[in-house]
Every structure is written in C-alpha cells, then in structure tokens.
C-alpha cells in the first residue's frame, strides 16, 4: 500500500465515525444539511479572509452542531429547535434563531458565534472586535442586540412564557473573550454545560415544553426566499 492508500485509509478511519454520528443526530434530521457542509468548520476557519468570504454561509454550522450535541446531553426534560425564522413585523425580514433549547429550567435562545481570535466586547457597545495578533481587527455587530430581536419575536408568539426566555451568546472554544460576563449570558462552549447544570430549577412541565415545540415547529419550514433575504441582511450588517 502506497502513501496515497495510507492517507485514504486514515481519512476513512477519521471521517466514517464522524459521518455515522452526524447522520444519527437530531441536528442532521432538523437542519437537513449535508455532512460535508456542516463539517466545513473542521477544515477552514474565519482567520483567513479568503476562506471566511468563501465559506461564510457554512463556517458556523459545525459550532451549531456541537452545541446541539452538548445540549442533547443535558439532564432533565428538554427539546431543541434550530434555525427558526420568526416574523418581526411589517416590511421587515424574518429573524433567524440559531438554537432554541426548551428545557424544564427555561427557554434558552442561543446565538451561536463560531469565531476564532481574541474577542473584545462590552455589553453596551454597538460594535465588538475580533482581533488576530493585534494587527488584523474585524468589527462585528453586538450579538446581544441581535439576540434581543429574537427575544421580542419569541415573546410575540409565546406571550405566556415571556418571563421564562433566557438569551445566551455562545462563542466557540477557538476564541478568547477579553472579560467574563457578570450575568453569564455571554460565554464559550466549554462553559455552557457547567452553566446549564447550575440552572437546576424546574419552571416548565413536559406538557408545556411539548406545546411550545408544537407552536414553534412550523417556523422551521422556511422558504428559499426567506433564507436568501436573511443571508442578504446579515451580509449588509457585516459590511456596515
């Protein structure tokens, strides 16, 4: 067996278990994304402008997938919805929620950020900064404000549960945050499981969780036009 055959064999040993795990996951069934599309984030990062511009639609999917798996292992009764397109009002494009974790301890509206580099942020600042080696700096819009629009749309659909919705921003472990969030609403993936375990209270029954899932599930059935409009809006925000 030559070097080429050895490399192929090694790739098969690595990728086949990943493929099987992905196909059996709830994320695969809900998102309907292909294995290769989701795992783009394994091979490319946003530290390169070229790859960031080329794969901007897909780089965050692997982070979402990892978060889905992590939340699936949280004890207690809970269910997960991904990629919800909720209406914001007249003449405004729908807002997309990355991950919604409806758990007995609350409704967690999660904005997933698969960023690398050093993240300099402030809760009240309209722009945050992604920094690579203190030379390349890329501003991006405050995701807390972004998640606020998600919360308002959720509250309009679930008015009886407005006080039980909890916004969270979760960065991938490839990034480093300049400060800790005092109220634990901005954190890294490696901190999420421990934080979720601290939410030990029960405020939602199984029946309520199932009813919320029934109410929100139709918003996963988005059209290509909704997706196109949302991606266009995100691109405009990134460039502004």
Secondary structure, DSSP 8 states (H G I E B T S, - for coil): --HHHHHHHHHHHHHHHHHHHHHHSHHHHHH---HHHHTHHHH--TTSHHHHHHSTTTTTHHHHHHHHHHHHTSSSSEEEEEEEEE--STT---EEEEEEEEETTEEEEEEEE---EEEE--TT-SEEEEEETTTEEEEEE-HHHHHHHHHHHHHHH-GGGGGGEEEEEEE-TTEEESS--TTS-EEEHHHHHHHHHH-----S-HHHHHHHHHHHHGGG---HHHHHHHHHHHHHHHH-
